Amino acid sequence: MRLNRLFAGTALALTLALSACGGGGGGEDDTLTLRRGISAKVDTLDPHRSSAAWENIIIGDMFHGLMQHAPDGEVIPAMAESWETSEDGLTWTFKLIETTWSDGVPVTANDFVYALRRIQDPAIASQYSSLLYIIKNAQPLNEGRVAPEELGVRAIDDLTLEITLEEPAPYLLGLLTHYTTFPVPQHIVEQYGEAWVQPENIEVNGPYKLVYWVTGDQIVADKNPSFYEADTLCFERVSYFELEDLAAVERRIEAGDLDINNDFDGGRKAELDRRLPGWARTSPGLLTTYWSFNSSEAPFDDVRVRKALAMAVDREFLVESVLTPGFIPAYNFVPPGIANYETDRPEVYWKGLDRAERLEEARRLLEEAGYGPDNPLSFEYKHRSTGDNPKAAPVAQANWNEIAPWVDAQILRQDTKVLYADLRQSNFEVADGGWLADYNDPLNYLYLLDSDAGQQNYGNYSNPEYDNLLEQASQERDLVKRAEIFAQAEAIMLEDYPITPMWFQVTKNLVDPNLDGWAENAEDNHRSRWLCPKDVGTDTSETE
């Protein structure tokens, strides 16, 4: 349990104080508070140990990197005042603004150097370290083959940071909005170790600072007076609630106790539009739901088994009758709308087959692999407890049974945080998962199946040809040729079936119509710093 000593024994009093909020409700406390629901339990707020989109909602409110997203998703400067790039695209030099941590200690280029070395420290075992292998010597450092000083980052002076890359990266500025690239306060991390993110210890350079954290209660962050644009913040406090029960979310909103939630039951959108006019927000997003096969273990070490199960699931029925309106059946991995992928996109060949033809082919494949009445295929499918995923599971179970009576799929609903832990440990046979873009480039999806991707490569897929094509694409500076190479790689992966793409999602949020500053964006990134009650108002069009 994480408990700030300042608030020990006063959880009830704090809860009452949080009733005076931006989206409704009333109370005697005059602290203007934004109340945000997040869809799963928080495991960590350390930028180097997190890999969860719901944790990013909080981490991104507390820490500021070189770049940030504007409300509409545009990449704009944050700590970076300006930057220059070498002719070969490998060396980037950033000039930093002058600002401090929340304890008054200056934020310097050395804090970035320290952070980028720390995330590659094998002792940290960051789930996201491979995201930054684009930095020179990042992978060798993560594997313990070079010293930290050999990482391609250095402080030229206190306000000048140089980053050297392994290959050109047209997406780098977008990547630098991601929390894995944020600075952390070296003086605090070294003093408190793993406890540095506890409320009584943490120091931040972003808009809000953690002051309270009790699992099962709430997480609270107050305005950071040292933030360089603190005077632009409308809300003095942000309270985050770990809410997996979407029915409970609706009840909280109707009671005036919640301003935002990052999910809702998509099948109920029409009902929500009636009961909560203007709250339900959807827009095309860079989100793919895909199911992974553990191809390192039988029976899923046989591509015929993986392919048969992929073919049998009725995606059209799911998106038309079960899931959130606006979802699209997925027959490839990289979502539509992604940048830097202007080429003919690969898809699985059986997209054009009707339902009966798909089932016939799936049955043939399983029989060819040795399964039948005398050797039934039994396996377990794990799925997340949040979003549309519980509704899809029984449909998939029925679809697989349609292949033949001797196909027996058991479904297991798991807490979302627990399921992702199982995925990272390859503790599954077939499992549900999803990916929301960290940056707007096809590599952010395709690298997940690279043999060097580590824990993000859930089923331990390995194909040297695929890896080589990703490496070629990373070295190619012509964006058209780069996209064509990516398409070749994706086509190979799709035929290997380490995963089966299921559907492309729309973003889903419940947002009080009385909030200003909210804008839909494909990466579903919505920082609290941009939001205001309508009667306060703010201009979110300006950038640093």
N, C-alpha and C positions, 0 to 999 in steps of 0.2 A: 504493500500500500504506500502510495506517495502522498505525504501530508506535509504541508508547509507549517512550520512551527508557529508562524504568526497567526494562522487561522485555526490551530488545533483547538478542538472543542467548540468551534463556532460555526460549523457547517450549516446548521439551521439558520443562524442569524444571517450568514452570507446569502443563503438562498432567498431569504426574505428581502434582503437588500437589493438583489438582482431583479426585483419585480418592476423597477422603473426603467423600462427599456425602449428601444427605438421603434419597435414594430407594434406596440400595443401594450396593454396592461398598465397598471398604475402602482404607485407605492410612495412611501414617504421619503425614501432615499432619492437624492437628486443626481446620482451618478448615471450618466447616459450610457446605457449598456446595450450591446448587440448580442443577441442570443442565437447561437448557431448549433444546429444538430449535425452530427457526423455519423456515418453509417456503420461504424464498427468500433471496437475497443482499441484504445491507444496503448501500444507496447513501449514505444520510446519516442522522445522528442529530440534525440541526438541526430543531427542531419547526416551523420556518417553511419548510423545504425538502422535508420528507417528505410523502408521500401514501399510504404503504403500511401495511397493517394489521400486517404482521410487524415493521416498524420501530417501530410504536407499542408493541409488547410491551416494548421496551428503553427508549424515550423515556419511557413512562409509569412506569417504575421509577425514573427519574432526576429527573423534574420533577413539580412539584405545582402544580395550578391552584387556582382558587377553589373548585371542587367536585371530587368524585371519585366513583367507583363503589364501593359495598360489594361483598363477594364475590358476593352474589345479584343484582347489577346495580342495586340501589337507589341513587339519587343522594343523596349525603350531603355535608356540608361538608368542605372541606380547608383551604385558606388563608383562606377566608371564615369569620369567626366568626359574623356575622349579616348581614342585609340588609333593606333597605326598598325598596318600589316605589311610584312615584307613581301617582295615581289613573288617569291615562291609560295606564299601563303602559309608558311610554316611558323613564323614568329609574329606574335601579337604583343604589342606594348600598350598597356593601359595606364592612363593617368587617373588617380583617384581623387575624389572629393575629400575635404578635411572634415572629419566627424569623429565621434567617440563611442565607446561602449557605454552601456547604461551606468557604469560606475565612474565615468569620466576619463578612463584610460583611452588614449587615441587608438583608433582603428588604423592599422598600417598595412602596407603590402606584405609585411612579414606574417600577418595573421592569415592571409590567403595562402602563402607558402606553407605555413604550418598546417593549415586545414587540408590542402591538397596532398601533402605528404601523409597526413594522418589517415585519410580515407584509404590509402593504399598500404597502410601498415598491416601485415598479416595478422597481427595480434587483435586488430579491430574486427577482422573477418567481415568487412562490409559486404552486404548483399548486392550493393550497387557499384562496387569498385570498377567492374568491367565497363560501366558506362563512360568512364573517363580514361580508358586505355588509349584514346586518341592523343593524350599528352605523352610526350617523349619519355620513355622508360617507365611509364606507369605500370604496365604489366610486369616487367622484370622486378620492379620494386615490390609489387603485390606478391610475387612469387619468391621474394627473399633473395633475388639474384644480384641486386645492386643496392648501394647505399642510398638513403633518402636524399642526400645532396645531389644525386645524379638525376633526380626527377626534373623534367623540363620546365620548372618554374623558379623564378628568382626575383628578389626585391632589388631593383636597381637603386632605389632610395625609399624613404618611408611612404611616398605617394606615387611610386612608379613600379608596376608589376609587369614582368615579362613572362609569357607563356609560349613554349616551343612545342610544336605538335609533331607526331609521327608522320602524318600526311595531311594535305589540305582538307579543311573541314568547312564547307559552305554554310553549315548549320551551327557554327560555334557560338555565335551570339545568342541564338535560341537556347543552346545547351547551358549557357551561363546564367539562364534564369532558374535553373534547376537547383534544388537545395543541396545536392551533393557538391556543388561548386561554391557554396557560401563560406565565408570566413567564420572561424570560431575563435573565442577569446583564449589564446594560449595561456595567459596568466591564470585563468580560472580553471581550464581543463587540467593543467598540470598541478594545481593546488588541490582539486577535489576528485580527480580521477573520474570514474563512471558516474559519480554523484553530482557532476558539474551541472546537469540539467535539472536538478531538483530546485523547487522554488526558492529555497533559502540560499542557494549558491549561484544560480544562473545569472549571467550578464549577457545582454543582447545588443545588436546594433540596428534592429528593425523597429517598426512602429509600436509594438506591444511587448510587454515583459511578463513572463509567467509569475503569478503570485500564489496560485493554489492549484493542487492536483491531487484528487482523491478518486481512484478508480471506482466506477459505479456511481459517483456523485456528479462531479463536473470538473472541468479544467478552466481556469480563469486567468486572463492576462489583462494587465492595466496599461494605459498609455505610457510609453517611454518618453519622459521629458527630454532625454538626450537625443532622441531621433531628430535628424537634421530638418525634417519637415513636420515636427510635432504639432505646430500651430495649424496645420491643415486637417488634422484628424477631427472628425465629428464625434466619434464614440470614445469615451474615456475608458471603457472596459469592454472586453469581449469574453463571453462565457460560452464554453463549448460543452455539448452534451453527447455522450456516446449512446446513440439511439439506433438499435437494430430493428425494433418493433415498429413497422411503418404505421400500424393502426394507432399506436401510442403517440407517434409524431402528429398525426391528424388531430388527436384529442388535445395535445398540448397547444397546437395552433388555435383551435377553436376556443380554448380557455384563455388565449392571449398570452401564452407563456413561451412562445418561440417565434423568431423572426425569419430564420432560414433553415432549411434542411437540404442536404446534398443528395437526396434520393426520395422517390415516392413510388407507390405501386402504379406502374404505367397503365395497367388494365383498368384502373379507376380514374383515369384522367377526366373523362366526361363528368363523372360524379364529383370530382374535386373542383372542376370548373363551375359546377352548380353551387356547391357548398362553400367554396373558398374562391370567389371570383378573382382572377388575376394572379393567383399564387403559383399555379403549376406552369413551369417554364421548360420548354424543350427546344433543342436546336441541333442541327447536324454536328456530330462530334468526332474526334479522332479516337474512337473507342472500339476495340474489337473484343468480342467474347470468343474465346477459343478453348477447346478441350484438349488436354494433353494425354498422350499415351506413355506409359513407362516402358519404353522400348528396350530397356536393359534387362527386362525380366519376362519370362514366358507368362502368358501366351502372346504378349505384345511385342516380343522380339521378332515376330513374324509379320511382315508388312501386309500380308493378305488379311490377317485378322484386323489390323488397324484400318485398312482400307474398307473392309466390309462394314465395320461399325460406323465409319464416317459416312458412307453412302446411305445407310439405313435411316438416319435421323431426318425427319421431315421438317426441314427448315421453313419451307413455305407455310405449312400449317402453323408452326410456332409463331412466326412474325405476323401472320394474318389473324390468328384467333386467340393467341395466348399472351404474347408479349406486348410491351409498350408500343402504341401506334408510332410509326415512323422508323422502326427498326427495319433493316434490310438483310435478307439472307446472304451469308458470306460464303463465297467459293474461292476466295484467296485470302491472304493474311493482312496485307497492308490496306488500310481503309481508304475509301475514295476521299478526295479532298486533300490528301497529303501533298506537301510541296516537293519539288525536285524529282517528280516521278512521271514526267510527261512522255509516256511510251505505251505500246500495247501491253496491257497487263495480263499476266497469266491467270488462268482459272482451271480447276479440275475439269477433266473432259466430260464427266458424267453430269455436269450441270444441266445439259440438254435432255437427259433421259427422264421419262416419266416415272412415277412412283413404283409401278409394277416392275419396270425394267431395272430400277435401282435395287429393289429387293431381290430379284432373280439373280443379279450379278453378285450381290452380297452373299447370298446362299451358296452360289457356286464357289466363291472364294473360300468360304469357311469349310466347305466340303473338301476342296482341294488341299486345305491346310490340315485335314484329318479330323474334322469335327463332324458329329452327327449323333443319332440316337444313342449309339453305344459309347460315344465320347463327347458328352455335352460341353458346351462352352459356358463356364461360369466366371463371373468377375464382379468387382465392386466399382460403382461409380460414386465419387464424392462430389458434392456440390456446396457452394456457398449458401449461407443462410440469409443473405441479403439480396435486395433487388428482385429482378424477374427470375432469378436462378431456381428457387424452389418450385416455381410453376412449370419450368421446362423439364425438370427431372423426371416426373412420372410419364410425360410424353415420350421422352427418350427411352425410358424403360419399356414402354409399350411398343415403340418402333423397333427396338432390338428384338423383342419377342416375336414381331411379325416376320422376321427373317426365317425363323423356324422354331418349333416348340422347344427344341433342345438348346436354345440360347437363353441363359438365365442371368439377368443383370440385377444385382442388389443395389439399391440407392441409399446413400448415407448423407444426411444433412449435417454440416459442420459449421461451427462458428467461423466466420470469414477469416479472422486472424489465425485461427488454428489451421484452417485449410491451407492458407498460403505458407505456413510453416511446414506443413506436410509436403507441399509442392517443392519447396526449396530443398527438402531432405530426400526427395524422390520416394516418399512414403505413400504411394498410391498405385493403382492400376490404371484407372481412367479418372480424370479429375477436371472439373470446371475451373476456369480462371478468366481473367480479363486484362487488357492492357490499354491504358490511357497514355497518349503520347507525352513523353518528357520533353521532346523537342520535335519540331515539324519537319521530319525527314524520314524517308523509308528505312534508313539504317536503324532508327530507333526501334523498329519492329523486327527487322531481319537479323539484327545482331543477337536477339534472344535465342536463336537456334544455332549460333556459332559455337563450336566446340570449346572455345575459350570464354564463353559467357558466364561460366560458373553457376551459381545457384539459380540464376534466372532461366537457365536451360533445364527446365524441370524434368524432362524425360531423358536427359543425357544424350541428346541427338548428336551424332558425329558423322559428317560426310566431308572428306577432304576437298572434293570438287566444290561444294557449297562454300566452305571456308575460303578457298582460293578466289572464288568469284567475288566474295565480299571484300577481300584484300585488294583485288584489282579495282573494284569500284571505288574504294577509299583512296586509291592513288590517282584516279582519273579526275582531272579538273574540268573537262568538258561535261557539262551537266546532262546533255542529251545522251552521250555515250555512257556516262555513269548510270543513268536511269535504265538503259538497255541491259547493262551488266546486272544490275539489281534484279531486273525481270527474269533473266536467265537463272539467277540464283533462286529466286522465289519459285520458279517452275520446278526446279529440281527438288526443293524441299517439299512442295505440295505433293509430288509423286512418291516421296518417301513416307509421308504421313506420320511424322513425329507428333503432329498436332492435327486437329481438324477445325478450321475456322467455322464458326457457327452463325454469328450475326454481327453486323455493324450497328452500333447503338446511336441513339440521340442522347444528348445530355439531359439529365433530369434533376431539376431543383424546385423546391418550394420556396418562394421569395415573397415577403410582404410587399404588396403593391405600393405601400407608403415609404419604401426605401428608394432613394436616388443613388445613382452611381453603378448600378448593376447593368452589365452588358453581356449578351451571349457571346461565347467564343468557343472554338472547336476543341481547345485543350481543357475546357471546363475549369479555368483558373480564375478565382474570384477572391481577391485580397480584401480584407476588412478595411484597409486604409482608404479605399475608394468610396466607401459607403456612407450615406448620410440619411437621416430622416428627411422627408420632403419638406418639412417646415423649417429645416436648417439649411439644406441645400449646399452643394459644392460643385465646383467646376472640375470635372475629371478629364477635360480635354488637354490640359497642359501637361507637359512632361519636363523632367529635369533637364 
